[in-house]
Amino acid sequence: MHQRQHCAEDCARHLLNHPAFRNARRIAAYLPADGEIDTAPLIERAWDMGKRVYLPVLLPHGENRLWFARYTPDTPLIRNRFGIPEPARAAHTRISPLALDLVLTPLVAFDARGHRLGMGGGLYDRSFAYLLHHNRWLRPRLIGLAYEFQRQARLPQQTWDVPLHAIATDRQLHRCP
């Protein structure tokens, strides 16, 4: 457990000085599940800097896209259909992915080109697909959080995959082309 906390703090340290984090007012994060790198150090720093933090939420009746709900230290959480905690009153505070400045994404694996392998649901790709089709969209910036050992030489790419702008790991910040 101590090693995971140390890795999360190192990952946060690599990302805190990135312009996408420094300049963001609305940051989407996630609460870790299944061994994902912990976002707590980044979330706490964002709060300290006066930024608004949002968590992904699933709509109850299967749209298969993510919305994002405001998350504060006293936000009550409930478990969604995958058992992942999300804000209980999401319907009252949710915003569209278009309103975010930065999205911190979980992943299973990544490569130097910014391709990520997630848990297989495609929710992030569907939610941010508009970034593939419009060159004028400058936000949100998508930054993956991972352990360095999750880096792969090359991942397969599908036409619907939305690449990351960078990946912060416990060892370094990988900028993607």
Beta strands, then each sheet from edge to edge (+ up, - down):
strand 1: 26-28
strand 2: 52-58
strand 3: 66-71
strand 4: 77-79
strand 5: 85-87
strand 6: 94-95
strand 7: 102-105
strand 8: 109-110
strand 9: 116-117
strand 10: 141-146
strand 11: 166-169
strand 12: 173-175
sheet 1: 6+ 3- 2+ 1+ 7+ 10+ 11+ 12-
sheet 2: 4+ 5-
sheet 3: 8+ 9-
end
